[in-house]
Amino acid sequence: MPLTLAQLGNFINPDVPALPEPSAFQKFVFEQPLLPAIALALLGVVLFVGLRNAGKTKAALGACLGLLVVAGGLVATGTLVETERERLLAQQDALVRAVADADLDALESLLADDVRLRARRLSAITNGMGKPAILTTVRTTTGGAYRVRDYGIIERQGVLDGPNAARTQVYLRVDSESAGGTFTWFRLAWRRNPDGAWRVIEIEPLFLSGVMPYEG
């Protein structure tokens, strides 16, 4: 029997609970200012046309220019300010790239010495895996038999649980030479070092298409 659309969607992208979102202020002022900036610019144009048609050209120019300045300020703020969550997600992107490229030096620098890879439902690592074993596994998989031809980050999430603790989740499409295309969800726990650098302390695969379904 063929899969229904709902079943197919769950097979490729299961309903993994999302991590909490940042506040609307942080999201739209510091991280994603383009959308509100465009909205303000369009509002400025609408006000300009409306006031000018009403014979209030000076007021039209003032309103339009004022909103354009605010829109430009939002974009500048979002460009110049990098939030801690953005830095964390950039570290997650770097870790994904290091694994895909089998860059062991880069990967080693992103992992805490006490990092653990845990996967209760994968028989090979039910008891967990430490840093040396993680590096060896990457060397022999994405650096060997399962060399990655291409990958894409479909979704990335992050939340700060405290000044020195955080979690991220990433949904990936991976095209390897031996296994073809797969979809994966991973959850990472992070700890911030005294020097301010974030390091991974726990890795948990949540979903591997065709291998490990998501069970919550």
C-alpha positions in Angstrom: 0.0 0.0 0.0 1.5 3.4 -1.0 2.2 5.9 1.8 -0.3 8.7 2.3 1.0 12.3 2.2 0.9 12.5 6.0 2.8 9.2 6.4 5.4 10.3 3.7 5.9 13.7 5.5 6.5 11.9 8.8 8.9 9.5 7.2 11.0 12.4 5.8 10.4 15.0 8.4 8.8 13.8 11.7 7.0 16.0 14.1 10.0 16.8 16.3 9.0 19.3 19.0 10.5 22.7 18.3 12.8 24.5 20.8 11.4 27.7 22.2 11.6 30.8 20.0 13.4 34.0 21.0 11.2 37.0 21.9 9.6 38.9 19.0 11.8 41.9 19.8 15.1 39.9 19.6 14.0 38.0 16.5 12.8 41.0 14.4 15.1 43.7 15.6 18.4 41.8 16.0 18.1 38.6 14.0 15.6 39.0 11.2 15.1 42.8 10.7 14.5 42.6 7.0 10.8 41.8 7.2 9.8 44.7 9.5 12.1 47.0 7.6 10.3 46.2 4.4 6.9 46.7 6.1 8.0 50.1 7.4 9.3 51.1 4.0 6.1 50.1 2.3 4.1 52.0 4.9 6.2 55.0 4.2 5.4 54.8 0.5 1.7 54.4 1.2 1.6 57.4 3.6 3.6 59.5 1.1 1.1 58.8 -1.7 -1.9 59.3 0.5 -0.7 62.5 2.1 0.5 63.9 -1.2 -2.9 63.2 -2.8 -4.4 65.1 0.1 -2.3 68.1 -0.7 0.1 67.6 2.3 3.3 67.2 0.4 5.5 68.4 3.2 3.9 66.0 5.7 4.1 63.2 3.1 7.9 63.7 2.7 8.4 63.9 6.5 6.4 60.7 7.2 8.1 58.8 4.4 11.6 59.8 5.2 11.0 59.1 8.9 9.8 55.6 8.3 12.7 54.9 5.8 15.2 56.1 8.5 13.7 53.7 11.0 13.7 50.9 8.5 17.4 51.6 7.7 18.2 51.6 11.4 16.6 48.2 11.9 18.7 46.7 9.1 21.8 48.3 10.4 21.2 47.1 13.9 20.5 43.6 12.7 23.7 43.6 10.7 26.0 45.1 13.4 24.6 43.2 16.4 25.1 39.4 16.7 23.1 37.9 19.5 24.4 35.0 21.6 21.8 32.7 19.9 23.2 33.7 16.5 26.7 32.9 17.6 25.5 29.5 18.9 23.7 28.7 15.7 26.9 29.6 13.8 28.8 27.2 15.9 26.2 24.5 15.1 26.6 25.3 11.3 30.4 24.9 11.7 30.0 21.6 13.4 27.7 20.3 10.7 30.3 21.5 8.1 33.1 19.8 10.0 31.3 16.5 10.1 30.3 16.6 6.4 33.8 17.5 5.4 35.4 15.1 7.8 37.5 18.0 9.1 38.6 16.4 12.4 40.7 19.4 13.5 37.6 21.7 13.3 35.4 19.1 14.8 37.8 18.5 17.7 37.8 22.2 18.6 34.0 22.3 18.8 33.6 19.3 21.1 34.1 19.4 24.8 36.5 16.8 26.2 33.6 15.2 28.1 31.2 15.2 25.1 28.9 12.2 24.8 27.0 10.9 21.7 23.9 9.1 22.9 21.4 7.1 20.9 19.3 4.6 22.9 17.8 3.1 19.7 21.0 2.6 17.7 22.4 -0.7 18.9 26.0 0.3 18.0 26.0 3.2 20.5 23.4 2.4 23.1 26.0 2.9 25.8 27.1 6.2 24.5 30.3 7.3 22.7 33.1 9.6 23.9 35.1 12.2 22.1 37.9 9.8 20.7 35.2 7.4 19.4 33.2 10.3 17.8 36.3 11.5 15.9 37.1 8.0 14.8 33.5 7.4 13.6 33.5 10.6 11.6 36.9 9.6 10.0 35.6 6.2 8.9 32.1 7.4 7.8 31.9 10.8 6.3 35.7 10.7 5.8 35.6 7.2 4.3 32.8 4.8 3.2 30.0 7.4 3.5 31.7 10.5 2.1 29.3 13.4 1.8 28.7 14.7 -1.7 26.3 17.4 -0.7 24.2 18.5 2.3 21.7 21.1 3.2 20.5 22.6 6.5 16.7 22.6 6.3 16.0 24.0 9.7 18.0 25.2 12.7 16.8 26.0 16.2 18.5 27.3 19.3 17.6 28.3 22.8 19.7 29.6 25.7 18.8 27.8 28.9 21.2 29.9 31.1 24.3 32.0 30.9 26.5 29.0 30.1 24.0 26.3 28.9 22.1 26.0 25.6 20.5 23.6 23.2 20.2 23.5 19.5 18.4 21.3 17.0 19.2 20.9 13.3 17.3 19.2 10.5 19.6 18.1 7.6 19.4 16.6 4.1 22.6 14.6 3.5 23.6 13.0 0.1 26.4 10.5 0.6 28.3 8.4 -1.9 27.2 5.1 -0.5 23.8 5.7 1.2 22.2 8.2 -1.2 19.9 10.9 0.2 18.9 10.8 3.9 17.2 13.2 6.3 18.3 13.6 9.9 17.3 15.5 13.0 20.0 16.0 15.7 19.8 17.7 19.1 22.9 19.2 20.7 23.6 20.4 24.2 26.2 23.1 24.6 28.3 24.6 27.5 30.0 27.9 27.3 33.6 28.0 28.5 35.1 30.8 30.6 36.6 32.2 27.4 33.1 32.6 26.0 33.4 29.8 23.4 30.5 27.3 23.1 31.4 23.6 23.1 29.2 20.6 22.5 28.7 18.4 25.6 26.0 16.0 24.2 24.9 14.9 20.8 21.6 13.0 20.3 20.3 11.8 16.9 16.5 12.1 17.0 15.7 10.8 13.6 17.5 9.1 10.7 15.3 8.4 7.7 15.0 4.7 6.9 17.1 3.8 9.9 15.7 5.3 13.1 12.2 6.8 13.3 11.4 9.5 15.7 9.5 8.3 18.8 9.4 11.3 21.0 
